Amino acid sequence: MVIIAISGPHGAGKTTIAKSIATAFNLRYLSAGQIFRTLAKERGMSIIEFTKYVAEHPDIDIMIDELVKKEALKNDIVLDSQLAYKMIEKLKPIRILVIARKEDRIKRLMQRENVSYSDAKLEIELRDHEERKRFKRLYNVDLWNPKDFHLVINTSKLSRQESMKLGVCLVKELVKMIKDGDDKWLN
């Protein structure tokens, strides 16, 4: 029975690492970001437009967070979510923060979304700012505070393959510790 909550700023590599961990351990995978993007698309909005819209409509964040909590209760899951680590704290998930330099995140977003530097930079900066502000207001959470996590992985100097391998390797060791009865650190 394993629950892994992976958070981090956009473009840091959390989805890449989360999916590789889910595959390696045959766990379910849920992406709050994908739900967010689907909701934006359903409303005919860009991510930037929807981010601004959600700032005025907290019920959307609450709905996504409730879905994440519901899925976490089923166990054996990797949650790729900004807030899962806080929303399901009582379930004692393994909490991983994935970070990268802003410039690296912008370049990754440019490649992934095939957008210009200025568009990628605007999206990264707006989403980082708005999410920090929204989640502080909604839940009094200081988003991405390293003190809230068991592991912090900086992907700036790692290739995609190295990031995935490191994430899987570290989780393997943590799961082994839990199975061996050494789980006090989960608190």
C-alpha positions as CSV (number, residue, x, y, z in Angstrom):
1,M,0.0,0.0,0.0
2,V,1.8,3.1,-1.3
3,I,0.8,6.7,-1.9
4,I,3.2,9.0,-3.6
5,A,2.5,12.8,-3.9
6,I,4.6,14.6,-6.4
7,S,4.6,18.4,-6.6
8,G,6.6,21.2,-8.1
9,P,6.5,24.2,-10.4
10,H,5.4,23.8,-14.0
11,G,8.0,22.5,-16.3
12,A,10.2,21.1,-13.5
13,G,9.7,17.5,-14.6
14,K,7.2,16.2,-12.0
15,T,5.0,14.5,-14.6
16,T,7.9,12.8,-16.2
17,I,9.1,11.5,-12.8
18,A,5.6,10.7,-11.6
19,K,4.7,8.6,-14.7
20,S,8.0,6.7,-14.5
21,I,7.4,5.9,-10.8
22,A,3.8,4.8,-11.5
23,T,5.0,2.5,-14.3
24,A,8.0,1.1,-12.4
25,F,5.8,0.2,-9.4
26,N,2.6,-0.7,-11.3
27,L,0.7,2.1,-9.5
28,R,-2.3,4.1,-10.6
29,Y,-1.4,7.6,-11.9
30,L,-3.6,10.7,-11.5
31,S,-2.6,14.1,-12.8
32,A,-4.4,17.1,-11.3
33,G,-2.7,19.2,-14.0
34,Q,-4.3,17.1,-16.7
35,I,-7.7,17.6,-15.1
36,F,-7.0,21.3,-15.0
37,R,-6.0,21.4,-18.7
38,T,-9.1,19.3,-19.7
39,L,-11.4,21.7,-17.8
40,A,-9.7,24.7,-19.6
41,K,-10.3,23.0,-23.0
42,E,-13.9,22.2,-22.2
43,R,-14.4,25.9,-21.5
44,G,-12.6,27.0,-24.7
45,M,-9.9,28.7,-22.6
46,S,-6.1,28.8,-22.8
47,I,-4.2,27.7,-19.7
48,I,-3.5,31.4,-18.9
49,E,-7.1,32.4,-19.3
50,F,-8.3,29.5,-17.2
51,T,-5.7,30.2,-14.5
52,K,-7.1,33.7,-14.2
53,Y,-10.6,32.3,-14.2
54,V,-9.9,29.8,-11.5
55,A,-8.5,32.6,-9.3
56,E,-12.1,34.0,-9.2
57,H,-13.8,30.5,-9.0
58,P,-12.2,28.6,-6.1
59,D,-14.8,25.8,-6.5
60,I,-12.8,24.5,-9.4
61,D,-9.6,24.0,-7.2
62,I,-11.8,22.5,-4.5
63,M,-13.4,20.0,-6.9
64,I,-10.0,18.9,-8.2
65,D,-8.6,18.6,-4.7
66,E,-11.6,16.5,-3.6
67,L,-11.1,14.2,-6.5
68,V,-7.4,13.8,-5.6
69,K,-8.3,13.0,-2.0
70,K,-10.9,10.4,-3.1
71,E,-8.5,8.7,-5.4
72,A,-5.7,8.7,-2.7
73,L,-8.0,6.8,-0.3
74,K,-7.9,3.8,-2.8
75,N,-4.1,3.6,-2.2
76,D,-1.4,2.4,-4.6
77,I,-1.3,5.6,-6.6
78,V,1.1,8.3,-7.7
79,L,-0.5,11.8,-7.5
80,D,0.9,14.4,-9.8
81,S,-0.6,17.4,-8.1
82,Q,0.4,20.8,-6.7
83,L,-1.4,20.2,-3.4
84,A,-1.8,16.4,-2.9
85,Y,1.0,16.4,-0.4
86,K,-1.0,18.7,1.8
87,M,-4.6,17.4,1.0
88,I,-3.8,13.9,2.0
89,E,-1.2,14.5,4.7
90,K,-3.1,12.2,7.1
91,L,-2.6,9.3,4.7
92,K,1.2,9.7,5.1
93,P,2.2,9.8,1.4
94,I,5.8,9.8,0.3
95,R,6.1,13.5,-0.6
96,I,8.4,14.5,-3.4
97,L,9.2,18.0,-4.7
98,V,10.6,18.3,-8.2
99,I,12.3,21.6,-9.0
100,A,14.3,23.2,-11.7
101,R,15.7,26.6,-12.6
102,K,13.1,28.9,-14.2
103,E,15.1,29.1,-17.5
104,D,15.1,25.4,-17.8
105,R,11.4,25.2,-17.1
106,I,10.7,27.9,-19.7
107,K,12.7,25.9,-22.3
108,R,10.9,22.7,-21.5
109,L,7.5,24.4,-21.8
110,M,8.6,25.9,-25.2
111,Q,9.5,22.4,-26.5
112,R,6.5,20.6,-25.0
113,E,3.9,23.1,-26.1
114,N,5.7,24.4,-29.2
115,V,5.3,28.0,-28.0
116,S,7.6,31.1,-28.1
117,Y,10.0,32.0,-25.3
118,S,7.9,35.0,-24.3
119,D,4.7,32.8,-24.2
120,A,6.4,30.1,-22.1
121,K,7.9,32.6,-19.7
122,L,4.5,34.4,-19.3
123,E,2.7,31.1,-18.6
124,I,5.4,29.9,-16.1
125,E,5.5,33.2,-14.2
126,L,1.7,33.7,-14.2
127,R,0.9,30.1,-13.1
128,D,3.6,30.1,-10.4
129,H,2.4,33.4,-9.0
130,E,-1.3,32.7,-9.2
131,E,-1.1,29.2,-7.7
132,R,1.0,30.3,-4.8
133,K,-1.5,33.1,-4.1
134,R,-4.6,30.9,-4.6
135,F,-3.4,28.1,-2.5
136,K,-2.3,30.4,0.3
137,R,-5.7,32.0,0.3
138,L,-7.7,28.8,0.0
139,Y,-5.7,26.4,2.2
140,N,-3.0,28.6,3.9
141,V,-0.3,26.5,2.1
142,D,3.1,27.9,1.2
143,L,3.4,26.0,-2.1
144,W,6.7,24.2,-2.7
145,N,8.3,24.7,0.7
146,P,11.1,22.1,0.8
147,K,10.4,21.5,4.5
148,D,7.1,19.8,3.5
149,F,8.7,17.1,1.5
150,H,10.7,13.9,2.1
151,L,12.7,14.3,-1.2
152,V,13.6,17.3,-3.3
153,I,14.8,16.4,-6.8
154,N,16.4,19.2,-8.9
155,T,16.2,18.3,-12.5
156,S,18.1,21.2,-13.9
157,K,21.3,19.3,-14.3
158,L,19.7,16.0,-15.1
159,S,18.6,14.5,-18.4
160,R,15.0,13.3,-18.8
161,Q,16.3,9.7,-18.4
162,E,18.4,10.5,-15.4
163,S,15.5,12.3,-13.7
164,M,13.2,9.2,-14.2
165,K,15.9,6.8,-13.1
166,L,16.7,8.9,-10.0
167,G,13.0,9.2,-9.0
168,V,12.4,5.4,-9.4
169,C,15.6,4.6,-7.5
170,L,14.8,6.9,-4.6
171,V,11.2,5.7,-4.3
172,K,12.4,2.1,-4.4
173,E,14.6,2.8,-1.3
174,L,11.8,4.6,0.5
175,V,9.3,1.9,-0.2
176,K,11.8,-0.7,1.1
177,M,12.2,1.3,4.3
178,I,8.4,1.4,4.8
179,K,8.1,-2.4,4.2
180,D,11.0,-2.9,6.7
181,G,9.0,-1.0,9.3
182,D,11.0,2.1,9.2
183,D,8.2,4.6,8.4
184,K,8.5,7.2,11.3
185,W,9.9,9.7,8.7
186,L,6.5,9.6,6.9
187,N,5.0,11.9,9.7
